[in-house]
Amino acid sequence: MLFKPYQLGTFTLRNRLVMAPMTTYSSNPDFTVSDEELVYFKRRAKHLGMVITAATAVSAQAQAFSLQVSLKDDTYIPSQRALAQAIQSEGALAVIQLHHGGRMNVPSLHEDPANIVSASAIKAEREGVITPRALETEEVEGVIEDFVAALKRAIEAGYDGAELHGANTYLLQQFFSPHSNRRTDRFGGSLEKRMTFAKTLIERCHQAIQEAGRPFLLGYRFSPEELENPGITLEDTEALVAMLKTQPLDFLHVSLGRYHQSSIRDQKDTRKIVDVIQATLNHEIPLIGVGGIHSKETAEEALSLGYD
């Protein structure tokens, strides 16, 4: 099953192997794709069905770390077109991961501390971060438009799809998390309102894809739990997955340290997280798994556990 073609949206992948979005910290100083990165991705695309690129900043405000590739304006389209073509030249689909660091941005990258923003002015429980500025309601709409504009540039650059980075403590996750989102407007408060940002973003991206008039995948990556208190629980994630499966998405991607792991918040909960997700998802949207897949055997085991 691992090496058989797989239908994803309107595309046919030559197999079920996907390269995860792994940050390389290897862009040029101006955040364009470097020659080294083109070699890196071309080499790895050779036998895969799909490649998801490293986290790509959707705006200047989104820049999270040094030497992170960007698609913040039209001048970056040629650079990203070269990356998409390098991946596609080896027969793999090219999917760009769109990203905003939010409160996890490295402060030294931003001369104005007001550029470090989040859902609320709550500092992350990490070293080397500062207390972010809470986005005003109209600014949240602006961030959504930054993502949509970057997605349109990705379409123009020739990518086959985009993954919205809602995992690993970055801005989309910050809006879903009860730790970082203490808002009282329509983008926060209840569990349902904490999903408003993601839902609105997906809807706007889908509209842009329809307007483009060509096949283009849309996926969403999420982390199922947080260690912070309050933090994202598996119960929260069940609600998130229930919402996501009703949206115009082509795939979901769960970010885990180990594909077969159970809860990191509750050691007494021995259910595999993939089982928790699929109990709600029921394969209605393809699910990508990651973490500790180092061989054909572990890849086949991951498929047998319920990843697509």
C-alpha positions in Angstrom: 0.0 0.0 0.0 2.9 2.4 0.8 4.1 2.6 -2.8 0.8 2.5 -4.6 -0.6 5.7 -6.1 -2.9 7.8 -3.9 -5.6 10.2 -4.8 -5.3 13.5 -3.0 -7.9 16.1 -4.1 -7.7 16.2 -7.9 -4.1 15.1 -7.8 -2.6 11.6 -8.0 0.5 11.1 -5.8 2.8 8.3 -7.0 2.9 6.9 -3.5 1.9 7.7 0.1 5.3 9.2 1.2 5.3 12.9 2.0 8.3 15.0 3.1 7.4 16.9 6.3 7.9 20.6 6.5 11.3 20.9 8.1 12.9 24.2 8.7 16.4 24.5 7.2 17.5 28.0 8.3 19.1 28.2 4.9 17.6 31.0 3.0 19.6 33.9 1.5 19.9 36.9 3.8 17.1 38.6 2.0 14.8 35.6 2.7 14.8 34.3 -0.9 15.4 30.6 -1.5 19.1 29.8 -1.7 20.8 27.6 -4.3 21.6 25.1 -1.5 17.9 24.8 -0.6 17.1 24.1 -4.3 19.6 21.2 -4.3 18.3 20.0 -0.9 14.7 19.8 -1.9 15.3 18.5 -5.5 17.4 15.6 -4.0 14.7 14.6 -1.5 11.7 14.9 -4.0 13.1 12.2 -6.2 11.1 9.3 -4.8 8.3 11.0 -2.8 4.7 11.6 -3.6 4.6 15.1 -2.2 7.0 17.6 -0.5 5.9 20.2 2.0 8.3 23.1 2.2 9.8 24.7 5.2 7.7 27.3 7.1 7.4 30.3 4.8 6.6 33.8 6.3 3.5 35.4 4.9 4.5 38.9 5.9 7.4 40.9 7.4 5.5 40.7 10.8 5.3 36.9 10.4 9.1 36.4 10.2 9.9 34.0 13.1 13.6 33.2 12.8 16.6 34.1 10.9 17.2 32.8 7.3 13.5 31.8 7.0 12.2 31.9 3.5 9.5 34.4 2.7 6.6 35.1 0.4 5.7 38.4 1.9 5.4 40.3 -1.4 5.4 39.8 -5.2 9.2 40.1 -5.4 9.5 36.7 -3.8 7.5 34.9 -6.5 10.4 34.1 -8.8 12.4 32.6 -5.9 9.5 30.4 -4.8 8.8 29.4 -8.4 12.3 28.0 -8.6 11.7 26.0 -5.5 8.3 24.6 -6.7 9.9 23.7 -10.1 12.9 22.0 -8.4 10.5 19.7 -6.4 8.2 19.1 -9.4 11.0 18.2 -11.7 11.6 15.0 -9.8 7.9 14.0 -10.0 6.6 15.1 -6.5 3.8 17.5 -5.8 5.1 20.8 -4.3 3.2 22.2 -1.4 4.2 25.4 0.4 3.7 25.8 4.2 2.4 29.2 5.0 3.4 30.5 8.5 3.3 33.3 11.0 5.4 33.1 14.2 3.2 35.3 16.4 4.6 35.5 19.9 7.3 33.0 19.1 9.1 35.4 16.7 12.7 35.9 17.6 12.7 39.4 19.0 16.1 40.4 17.6 14.6 40.1 14.1 12.1 42.9 14.7 13.3 46.5 15.4 9.9 47.4 16.7 8.7 45.2 19.6 5.1 46.0 18.6 5.7 43.6 15.6 5.6 40.7 18.1 1.9 40.0 18.2 -0.5 37.3 19.3 -4.1 36.6 20.1 -3.5 38.1 23.6 -0.7 39.8 25.5 0.3 36.6 27.2 4.0 35.6 27.2 4.9 32.1 26.1 6.4 29.8 28.7 9.7 29.7 26.8 13.2 31.3 27.1 14.1 34.1 24.7 10.6 35.4 24.1 8.9 38.7 25.0 5.3 39.5 25.9 3.5 40.0 22.6 1.1 42.8 21.7 -2.5 41.7 21.4 -3.8 42.1 17.9 -6.8 44.5 17.5 -9.8 42.9 15.8 -9.2 44.7 12.5 -5.6 43.6 12.6 -6.7 40.0 12.9 -8.5 40.5 9.6 -5.3 42.0 8.2 -3.3 38.9 9.2 -5.8 36.7 7.5 -5.4 38.7 4.4 -1.6 38.4 4.6 -2.1 34.6 4.5 -4.5 34.8 1.6 -2.2 37.1 -0.4 0.7 34.7 0.2 -1.4 31.8 -1.0 -2.3 33.7 -4.2 1.5 34.3 -4.8 2.1 30.6 -4.2 -0.5 29.8 -6.9 1.2 32.2 -9.2 4.6 30.6 -8.4 3.2 27.3 -9.6 2.8 25.3 -6.4 0.4 22.4 -6.3 -0.9 23.4 -2.9 -0.5 25.1 0.5 -0.5 23.9 4.1 -1.6 26.4 6.8 0.7 26.0 9.7 -1.6 25.7 12.7 0.9 23.8 14.8 4.1 24.0 16.9 3.0 27.0 19.1 2.9 29.5 16.2 0.2 32.1 15.5 -2.6 29.9 14.2 -2.2 27.6 17.2 -2.0 30.7 19.5 -5.5 31.6 18.5 -6.8 28.1 19.3 -5.0 27.8 22.6 -6.7 28.8 25.8 -3.2 29.8 27.1 -2.5 32.4 24.5 -6.0 33.4 23.5 -7.9 35.3 26.3 -9.8 37.6 23.8 -13.3 38.8 24.3 -14.2 39.5 20.7 -15.4 37.1 18.1 -11.9 35.6 17.8 -11.7 34.3 21.4 -13.4 33.3 24.6 -15.2 30.0 24.2 -13.7 26.9 22.5 -15.9 27.6 19.5 -14.7 31.2 19.2 -11.1 30.2 19.5 -11.6 28.2 16.2 -12.9 31.3 14.4 -9.5 32.4 13.1 -8.8 29.0 11.5 -12.2 28.7 10.1 -12.2 32.2 8.6 -8.7 31.7 7.2 -9.7 28.4 5.5 -12.8 29.9 4.0 -10.9 32.9 2.6 -8.1 30.7 1.2 -10.7 28.4 -0.4 -12.3 31.4 -2.1 -8.9 32.5 -3.5 -8.3 29.0 -4.9 -11.7 28.9 -6.6 -11.0 32.3 -8.1 -7.7 31.1 -9.4 -9.5 28.4 -11.4 -6.9 25.6 -11.3 -6.4 22.6 -9.1 -4.6 23.6 -5.8 -4.5 21.6 -2.6 -5.3 23.2 0.8 -4.2 21.5 4.0 -4.0 22.3 7.7 -1.4 21.2 10.2 -2.1 21.1 14.0 -0.6 20.1 17.3 -3.0 18.0 19.3 -1.9 19.1 22.8 0.0 21.7 24.8 1.8 21.2 28.1 0.9 24.7 29.3 -2.0 25.2 31.7 -4.4 26.2 30.5 -3.5 24.5 27.3 -4.8 22.6 24.3 -6.2 19.2 25.4 -7.2 16.2 23.3 -10.8 17.1 24.0 -10.1 20.5 22.4 -8.5 18.8 19.4 -11.5 16.5 18.9 -13.6 19.6 18.6 -11.1 21.2 16.2 -11.0 18.1 14.0 -14.8 18.0 14.0 -14.7 21.6 12.7 -11.9 21.0 10.2 -13.5 18.0 8.6 -16.5 20.2 7.6 -14.2 22.7 5.8 -13.0 22.7 2.2 -9.6 21.0 3.0 -7.8 18.4 1.1 -5.7 17.0 4.0 -5.0 17.4 7.7 -1.5 16.9 9.1 -0.9 16.2 12.8 2.4 17.3 14.2 3.8 14.7 16.7 7.1 13.6 18.1 6.2 10.0 17.5 3.5 8.7 15.1 2.3 6.1 17.7 2.4 8.3 20.8 -0.4 8.9 23.3 -1.2 11.9 25.4 1.7 14.2 26.7 -0.7 15.9 29.1 -2.3 12.9 30.8 0.0 9.9 31.3 -3.1 7.8 32.3 -4.6 8.3 28.9 -3.0 5.5 26.8 -5.0 5.9 23.7 -3.0 6.5 20.6 -3.5 10.1 19.4 -4.2 8.8 15.8 -7.1 6.7 17.3 -8.5 9.8 19.0 -8.3 11.8 15.8 -9.7 9.1 13.5 -12.6 8.5 15.9 -13.8 12.0 14.9 -12.3 12.3 11.4 -13.2 8.8 10.2 -10.9 9.2 7.1 -13.3 11.9 5.8 -10.2 13.9 5.0 -6.8 12.3 4.4 -4.5 12.5 7.5 -0.7 12.8 7.3 1.3 11.4 10.2 4.8 12.2 11.2 7.4 11.5 13.9 9.8 8.6 14.2 9.1 7.2 10.7 12.6 6.0 9.9 12.1 2.9 7.7 9.7 1.1 5.4 8.5 -1.0 8.4 7.6 2.0 10.5 5.9 3.7 7.6 3.8 0.7 7.0 3.0 0.5 10.7 1.9 4.1 10.6 -0.5 3.3 7.7 -1.9 0.3 9.6 -2.6 2.6 12.7 -4.8 4.9 10.7 -2.7 7.5 8.9 -3.3 7.9 5.2 
